[in-house]
Amino acid sequence: MLDNRRSRLRETLSDPDQSVRQAAAASLERLETLSELEQLFAAVKGSDRGARVKAIYALERIQSEQIYPIMHQALEDPDADIRAAATQVLGNKKHPGSLGQLVKHLKDPSPAVRVHVADALGAYGDPRLVPYLGAVLKAKDDALVCSAVRAIGAIGVVEGEPLLLPLLKDSRPRVREEAARALGLLGI
């Protein structure tokens, strides 16, 4: 079945219309990625850190439920870079089944992972996440607090207002700046 689809798409690469050719090329690229799925899974589980990270980012282009179990395993990896990459990909994909796993990593031992988790949660746009992000606002890590503030702003619900208003008086200028921006994004 996949071979037939590939064959027909290859024929379409000579279509007289440029946009059709571009669509066929993009589809062929996606199909090639799907055919490489097992190789990507093996790379994510491998020992080469760079290859693992690249494979995780490559999985972002794949539209298949098969990628989520391996992404969830990557979230539990001892290497913070692997967890951070998985967090970014899951945030971009906004997979509902990954939400609980991501929230749990707001307490990850790695500051970078926590920042990426806050960013990822903001991408979901789910108002139920505001209290979890609000709990992070007391952190000493400026980058984490700013990321949580941006996420609350991205979610955009008025329930974020009481969490953000006190930050306008925070001692850190960057936090005050992000809070001011985020308050403008909230609904009324």
C-alpha positions as CSV (number, residue, x, y, z in Angstrom):
1,M,0.0,0.0,0.0
2,L,2.8,2.4,0.9
3,D,4.8,1.5,-2.2
4,N,1.7,2.2,-4.4
5,R,1.3,5.6,-2.7
6,R,5.0,6.4,-3.2
7,S,4.9,5.4,-6.8
8,R,1.9,7.6,-7.6
9,L,3.4,10.5,-5.8
10,R,6.7,10.1,-7.7
11,E,4.6,10.3,-11.0
12,T,3.0,13.5,-9.7
13,L,6.4,15.1,-9.4
14,S,6.2,15.7,-13.1
15,D,2.8,17.4,-12.9
16,P,2.6,20.6,-15.0
17,D,1.5,22.6,-11.9
18,Q,4.3,23.7,-9.6
19,S,2.1,23.6,-6.4
20,V,1.0,20.0,-7.2
21,R,4.7,19.0,-7.6
22,Q,5.6,20.7,-4.3
23,A,2.7,19.0,-2.5
24,A,3.8,15.6,-3.9
25,A,7.4,16.2,-2.9
26,A,6.3,17.2,0.7
27,S,4.2,14.0,0.9
28,L,7.0,11.9,-0.4
29,E,9.3,13.4,2.3
30,R,6.7,12.5,5.0
31,L,6.3,9.0,3.7
32,E,10.1,8.5,3.7
33,T,10.1,9.6,7.3
34,L,7.3,7.1,8.1
35,S,9.3,4.3,6.5
36,E,12.3,5.3,8.7
37,L,10.2,5.2,11.9
38,E,11.8,2.0,13.2
39,Q,15.3,3.5,12.5
40,L,14.3,6.6,14.4
41,F,13.0,4.6,17.3
42,A,16.3,2.7,17.4
43,A,18.2,6.0,17.3
44,V,16.2,7.4,20.2
45,K,17.1,4.3,22.3
46,G,20.7,4.3,21.1
47,S,23.8,5.5,22.9
48,D,24.8,8.4,20.6
49,R,23.4,11.5,22.4
50,G,23.5,13.7,19.3
51,A,21.7,11.1,17.2
52,R,19.1,10.6,19.9
53,V,18.3,14.3,20.0
54,K,18.1,14.5,16.2
55,A,15.8,11.4,16.1
56,I,13.5,13.0,18.7
57,Y,13.2,16.1,16.7
58,A,12.6,14.1,13.5
59,L,9.7,12.3,15.2
60,E,8.0,15.7,15.4
61,R,7.2,15.5,11.7
62,I,5.5,12.1,12.0
63,Q,1.8,12.0,12.4
64,S,1.4,8.7,14.2
65,E,0.2,7.6,17.6
66,Q,3.2,5.2,17.6
67,I,5.6,8.0,18.5
68,Y,4.1,8.8,21.8
69,P,5.2,5.8,23.8
70,I,8.8,6.4,22.8
71,M,8.5,10.1,23.5
72,H,7.1,9.4,27.0
73,Q,10.1,7.1,27.6
74,A,12.4,9.9,26.5
75,L,10.8,12.1,29.1
76,E,12.1,9.7,31.8
77,D,15.6,9.5,30.4
78,P,18.5,10.3,32.8
79,D,19.9,12.7,30.2
80,A,18.4,16.2,30.6
81,D,19.0,17.0,26.9
82,I,16.9,14.1,25.9
83,R,14.1,15.1,28.3
84,A,14.2,18.7,27.0
85,A,14.0,17.6,23.4
86,A,11.1,15.3,24.1
87,T,9.4,18.1,26.0
88,Q,9.7,20.5,23.1
89,V,8.4,18.0,20.6
90,L,5.4,17.0,22.8
91,G,4.6,20.7,23.3
92,N,4.6,21.4,19.6
93,K,2.4,18.3,18.9
94,K,0.0,19.2,21.7
95,H,-0.8,15.5,22.3
96,P,-3.5,15.4,25.0
97,G,-2.2,12.0,26.3
98,S,1.1,13.6,27.1
99,L,-0.2,16.4,29.2
100,G,0.0,14.6,32.6
101,Q,3.6,13.5,31.8
102,L,4.6,17.1,31.0
103,V,3.0,18.6,34.1
104,K,5.0,16.1,36.2
105,H,8.2,17.5,34.7
106,L,7.5,21.0,36.1
107,K,9.5,19.5,39.0
108,D,12.2,18.0,36.9
109,P,15.7,18.3,38.4
110,S,17.0,20.1,35.3
111,P,16.2,23.8,35.1
112,A,16.3,23.7,31.3
113,V,13.7,20.9,31.2
114,R,11.4,22.8,33.6
115,V,11.6,25.9,31.3
116,H,10.8,23.8,28.2
117,V,7.9,22.2,30.1
118,A,6.4,25.5,30.9
119,D,6.7,26.6,27.3
120,A,5.2,23.3,26.2
121,L,2.2,23.7,28.5
122,G,1.5,27.2,27.2
123,A,1.3,25.7,23.7
124,Y,-1.6,23.5,24.8
125,G,-3.7,26.5,25.7
126,D,-5.6,24.5,28.3
127,P,-7.0,26.7,31.2
128,R,-6.7,23.8,33.6
129,L,-2.9,24.2,33.4
130,V,-2.9,27.7,34.9
131,P,-2.7,26.6,38.6
132,Y,0.2,24.3,37.8
133,L,2.0,27.1,36.1
134,G,1.1,29.5,38.9
135,A,2.8,27.2,41.4
136,V,6.1,27.7,39.4
137,L,5.9,31.5,39.7
138,K,7.5,31.4,43.2
139,A,10.7,29.8,41.8
140,K,14.0,31.6,42.0
141,D,15.0,30.7,38.4
142,D,14.2,33.8,36.3
143,A,14.0,31.8,33.1
144,L,11.5,29.4,34.6
145,V,9.3,32.1,36.0
146,C,9.4,34.0,32.7
147,S,8.5,30.9,30.8
148,A,5.6,30.2,33.1
149,V,4.4,33.8,32.8
150,R,4.5,33.5,29.0
151,A,2.6,30.2,29.2
152,I,-0.1,31.8,31.3
153,G,-0.3,34.7,28.9
154,A,-0.5,32.2,25.9
155,I,-3.4,30.3,27.6
156,G,-5.0,33.7,27.9
157,V,-7.7,33.1,30.6
158,V,-8.6,35.7,33.1
159,E,-7.8,33.3,35.9
160,G,-4.2,34.1,35.3
161,E,-4.6,37.7,36.4
162,P,-4.3,37.2,40.2
163,L,-1.2,35.2,39.5
164,L,0.4,37.8,37.3
165,L,-0.5,41.1,38.9
166,P,1.9,40.6,41.9
167,L,4.7,40.0,39.5
168,L,4.5,43.6,38.3
169,K,6.3,44.4,41.6
170,D,8.9,41.5,41.4
171,S,12.5,42.5,42.0
172,R,13.5,41.1,38.6
173,P,13.0,43.4,35.7
174,R,12.7,40.6,33.2
175,V,9.9,39.0,35.3
176,R,8.1,42.4,35.5
177,E,8.4,42.8,31.7
178,E,7.0,39.3,31.0
179,A,4.1,39.8,33.5
180,A,3.2,43.1,31.8
181,R,3.2,41.5,28.4
182,A,1.2,38.5,29.6
183,L,-1.5,40.6,31.3
184,G,-2.2,42.1,27.9
185,L,-2.9,38.7,26.5
186,L,-5.5,37.6,29.1
187,G,-9.2,37.6,28.3
188,I,-11.7,39.8,30.1
